[in-house]
């Protein structure tokens, strides 16, 4: 998978991971992939719902050593 941008929001609490994700993905072209790293456990539901509501595609999700990783393709 080709990653076009990596966003590190580790240590930030809700709603900052979503706020920063929105800003980061707005700078990408349709079809590009944003990789997000966060330690906010609430971000899992938030990012899934946000991606779906905005027409983006969650390609992959991993929970690795308390770091949640998301790969979202811009719609």
mmCIF file of the C-alpha atoms, coordinates in Angstrom:
data_MODEL
# 
_entry.id   MODEL 
# 
loop_
_atom_site.group_PDB 
_atom_site.id 
_atom_site.type_symbol 
_atom_site.label_atom_id 
_atom_site.label_alt_id 
_atom_site.label_comp_id 
_atom_site.label_asym_id 
_atom_site.label_entity_id 
_atom_site.label_seq_id 
_atom_site.pdbx_PDB_ins_code 
_atom_site.Cartn_x 
_atom_site.Cartn_y 
_atom_site.Cartn_z 
_atom_site.occupancy 
_atom_site.B_iso_or_equiv 
_atom_site.pdbx_formal_charge 
_atom_site.auth_seq_id 
_atom_site.auth_comp_id 
_atom_site.auth_asym_id 
_atom_site.auth_atom_id 
_atom_site.pdbx_PDB_model_num 
ATOM 1  C CA . UNK A 1 1  ? 0.000   0.000  0.000  1.00 0.00 ? 1  UNK A CA 1 
ATOM 2  C CA . UNK A 1 2  ? 1.364   3.411  -0.960 1.00 0.00 ? 2  UNK A CA 1 
ATOM 3  C CA . UNK A 1 3  ? 1.131   5.915  1.888  1.00 0.00 ? 3  UNK A CA 1 
ATOM 4  C CA . UNK A 1 4  ? 0.923   9.534  0.769  1.00 0.00 ? 4  UNK A CA 1 
ATOM 5  C CA . UNK A 1 5  ? 1.033   11.165 4.211  1.00 0.00 ? 5  UNK A CA 1 
ATOM 6  C CA . UNK A 1 6  ? 1.553   10.070 7.834  1.00 0.00 ? 6  UNK A CA 1 
ATOM 7  C CA . UNK A 1 7  ? -0.191  11.942 10.655 1.00 0.00 ? 7  UNK A CA 1 
ATOM 8  C CA . UNK A 1 8  ? 1.030   11.499 14.237 1.00 0.00 ? 8  UNK A CA 1 
ATOM 9  C CA . UNK A 1 9  ? -1.627  12.450 16.814 1.00 0.00 ? 9  UNK A CA 1 
ATOM 10 C CA . UNK A 1 10 ? -0.219  10.340 19.662 1.00 0.00 ? 10 UNK A CA 1 
ATOM 11 C CA . UNK A 1 11 ? -0.830  11.935 23.055 1.00 0.00 ? 11 UNK A CA 1 
ATOM 12 C CA . UNK A 1 12 ? -3.691  14.115 21.831 1.00 0.00 ? 12 UNK A CA 1 
ATOM 13 C CA . UNK A 1 13 ? -7.177  13.736 23.310 1.00 0.00 ? 13 UNK A CA 1 
ATOM 14 C CA . UNK A 1 14 ? -10.511 13.929 21.533 1.00 0.00 ? 14 UNK A CA 1 
ATOM 15 C CA . UNK A 1 15 ? -11.392 15.857 19.416 1.00 0.00 ? 15 UNK A CA 1 
ATOM 16 C CA . UNK A 1 16 ? -7.859  16.735 18.247 1.00 0.00 ? 16 UNK A CA 1 
ATOM 17 C CA . UNK A 1 17 ? -7.119  13.482 16.332 1.00 0.00 ? 17 UNK A CA 1 
ATOM 18 C CA . UNK A 1 18 ? -10.258 14.058 14.215 1.00 0.00 ? 18 UNK A CA 1 
ATOM 19 C CA . UNK A 1 19 ? -9.533  17.778 13.779 1.00 0.00 ? 19 UNK A CA 1 
ATOM 20 C CA . UNK A 1 20 ? -5.983  17.082 12.606 1.00 0.00 ? 20 UNK A CA 1 
ATOM 21 C CA . UNK A 1 21 ? -7.147  14.193 10.373 1.00 0.00 ? 21 UNK A CA 1 
ATOM 22 C CA . UNK A 1 22 ? -9.690  16.454 8.642  1.00 0.00 ? 22 UNK A CA 1 
ATOM 23 C CA . UNK A 1 23 ? -7.001  19.068 8.002  1.00 0.00 ? 23 UNK A CA 1 
ATOM 24 C CA . UNK A 1 24 ? -4.450  16.512 6.764  1.00 0.00 ? 24 UNK A CA 1 
ATOM 25 C CA . UNK A 1 25 ? -6.846  14.720 4.412  1.00 0.00 ? 25 UNK A CA 1 
ATOM 26 C CA . UNK A 1 26 ? -8.042  18.002 2.917  1.00 0.00 ? 26 UNK A CA 1 
ATOM 27 C CA . UNK A 1 27 ? -4.522  18.473 1.544  1.00 0.00 ? 27 UNK A CA 1 
ATOM 28 C CA . UNK A 1 28 ? -4.592  15.141 -0.297 1.00 0.00 ? 28 UNK A CA 1 
ATOM 29 C CA . UNK A 1 29 ? -5.936  14.284 -3.729 1.00 0.00 ? 29 UNK A CA 1 
ATOM 30 C CA . UNK A 1 30 ? -8.825  11.848 -4.149 1.00 0.00 ? 30 UNK A CA 1 
ATOM 31 C CA . UNK A 1 31 ? -7.497  8.284  -3.958 1.00 0.00 ? 31 UNK A CA 1 
ATOM 32 C CA . UNK A 1 32 ? -4.446  9.162  -1.858 1.00 0.00 ? 32 UNK A CA 1 
ATOM 33 C CA . UNK A 1 33 ? -3.877  7.398  1.479  1.00 0.00 ? 33 UNK A CA 1 
ATOM 34 C CA . UNK A 1 34 ? -3.439  8.993  4.908  1.00 0.00 ? 34 UNK A CA 1 
ATOM 35 C CA . UNK A 1 35 ? -1.890  6.927  7.716  1.00 0.00 ? 35 UNK A CA 1 
ATOM 36 C CA . UNK A 1 36 ? -2.920  8.093  11.195 1.00 0.00 ? 36 UNK A CA 1 
ATOM 37 C CA . UNK A 1 37 ? -1.293  7.133  14.519 1.00 0.00 ? 37 UNK A CA 1 
ATOM 38 C CA . UNK A 1 38 ? -3.146  7.920  17.776 1.00 0.00 ? 38 UNK A CA 1 
ATOM 39 C CA . UNK A 1 39 ? -3.260  6.837  21.406 1.00 0.00 ? 39 UNK A CA 1 
ATOM 40 C CA . UNK A 1 40 ? -6.816  8.141  21.927 1.00 0.00 ? 40 UNK A CA 1 
ATOM 41 C CA . UNK A 1 41 ? -8.975  5.018  22.312 1.00 0.00 ? 41 UNK A CA 1 
ATOM 42 C CA . UNK A 1 42 ? -12.097 6.986  21.396 1.00 0.00 ? 42 UNK A CA 1 
ATOM 43 C CA . UNK A 1 43 ? -10.605 7.749  18.006 1.00 0.00 ? 43 UNK A CA 1 
ATOM 44 C CA . UNK A 1 44 ? -11.468 4.264  16.733 1.00 0.00 ? 44 UNK A CA 1 
ATOM 45 C CA . UNK A 1 45 ? -15.218 4.910  16.660 1.00 0.00 ? 45 UNK A CA 1 
ATOM 46 C CA . UNK A 1 46 ? -14.758 8.590  15.793 1.00 0.00 ? 46 UNK A CA 1 
ATOM 47 C CA . UNK A 1 47 ? -12.498 7.994  12.793 1.00 0.00 ? 47 UNK A CA 1 
ATOM 48 C CA . UNK A 1 48 ? -14.598 5.118  11.462 1.00 0.00 ? 48 UNK A CA 1 
ATOM 49 C CA . UNK A 1 49 ? -17.793 7.180  11.623 1.00 0.00 ? 49 UNK A CA 1 
ATOM 50 C CA . UNK A 1 50 ? -16.127 10.284 10.219 1.00 0.00 ? 50 UNK A CA 1 
ATOM 51 C CA . UNK A 1 51 ? -14.532 8.437  7.277  1.00 0.00 ? 51 UNK A CA 1 
ATOM 52 C CA . UNK A 1 52 ? -17.830 6.811  6.355  1.00 0.00 ? 52 UNK A CA 1 
ATOM 53 C CA . UNK A 1 53 ? -19.840 10.042 6.643  1.00 0.00 ? 53 UNK A CA 1 
ATOM 54 C CA . UNK A 1 54 ? -17.333 11.952 4.486  1.00 0.00 ? 54 UNK A CA 1 
ATOM 55 C CA . UNK A 1 55 ? -17.090 9.318  1.754  1.00 0.00 ? 55 UNK A CA 1 
ATOM 56 C CA . UNK A 1 56 ? -13.567 8.151  2.594  1.00 0.00 ? 56 UNK A CA 1 
ATOM 57 C CA . UNK A 1 57 ? -12.552 4.483  2.782  1.00 0.00 ? 57 UNK A CA 1 
ATOM 58 C CA . UNK A 1 58 ? -10.937 2.872  5.822  1.00 0.00 ? 58 UNK A CA 1 
ATOM 59 C CA . UNK A 1 59 ? -8.434  0.503  4.231  1.00 0.00 ? 59 UNK A CA 1 
ATOM 60 C CA . UNK A 1 60 ? -6.919  -0.945 7.384  1.00 0.00 ? 60 UNK A CA 1 
ATOM 61 C CA . UNK A 1 61 ? -6.881  -0.627 11.181 1.00 0.00 ? 61 UNK A CA 1 
ATOM 62 C CA . UNK A 1 62 ? -4.317  -1.965 13.667 1.00 0.00 ? 62 UNK A CA 1 
ATOM 63 C CA . UNK A 1 63 ? -3.860  -1.732 17.429 1.00 0.00 ? 63 UNK A CA 1 
ATOM 64 C CA . UNK A 1 64 ? -0.114  -2.040 17.982 1.00 0.00 ? 64 UNK A CA 1 
ATOM 65 C CA . UNK A 1 65 ? 1.335   -1.550 21.495 1.00 0.00 ? 65 UNK A CA 1 
ATOM 66 C CA . UNK A 1 66 ? -1.491  0.849  22.502 1.00 0.00 ? 66 UNK A CA 1 
ATOM 67 C CA . UNK A 1 67 ? -1.047  2.891  19.311 1.00 0.00 ? 67 UNK A CA 1 
ATOM 68 C CA . UNK A 1 68 ? -4.067  2.812  17.020 1.00 0.00 ? 68 UNK A CA 1 
ATOM 69 C CA . UNK A 1 69 ? -3.139  2.982  13.340 1.00 0.00 ? 69 UNK A CA 1 
ATOM 70 C CA . UNK A 1 70 ? -5.578  3.808  10.559 1.00 0.00 ? 70 UNK A CA 1 
ATOM 71 C CA . UNK A 1 71 ? -5.142  3.904  6.809  1.00 0.00 ? 71 UNK A CA 1 
ATOM 72 C CA . UNK A 1 72 ? -7.818  6.031  5.126  1.00 0.00 ? 72 UNK A CA 1 
ATOM 73 C CA . UNK A 1 73 ? -8.157  6.555  1.371  1.00 0.00 ? 73 UNK A CA 1 
ATOM 74 C CA . UNK A 1 74 ? -9.560  9.945  0.450  1.00 0.00 ? 74 UNK A CA 1 
ATOM 75 C CA . UNK A 1 75 ? -12.883 9.704  -1.376 1.00 0.00 ? 75 UNK A CA 1 
# 
